[in-house]
């Protein structure tokens, strides 16, 4: 039983590490693009993430921003974090609307 726990924990840690490395890679790729292209590419990327993945990416961006000493790079990362927040709020509004539609259709 304990062996299964450690195996599951190890798997989850590896998955988390791989996700973090991929997220850092995306941020570094975005730094190479024009601001407009970076924002559009990032919006597309974030929209494709699950709610859990977006939450994880928000944590990654917060850590990157906190550790960044270059003011311009820090602002860039914080702007990315704001985009994630807007996408998350839009997804929540959409989910709430879909849930309300489902409730009203069941009630009729």
C-alpha positions, 0 to 999 in steps of 0.5 A: 500500500505504501509502495503504491503511494510513493509510486503515485507521488513520484509520478505526480512530481515528474509530471509537475516538473515536466509541466514546469519545464514546458511552461518556462520554455513557452515563456522564453519562446514568447520573449523572442516574439513581438509583444503583439505576436507574443500576446496572441500566441500566449492567449491561444496557448492558455485557452488550450489548458485545463483549469488545473493547468492554468492554475499551475501556470499562474504559479509558475509565472508568479515564481518567475516574476518574483525571481526576475531582476530585469524590470522589463522582463518582470513586466512581461511576465506579469502581463502574461499572468494578467492574460491567464487571469482574464482567460480564467475569468472568461472560462468561469463566466462561460461555465457559469452561463452553461451551467445556468442554461443547463439548470433552466433547460432541466427546469422547463 
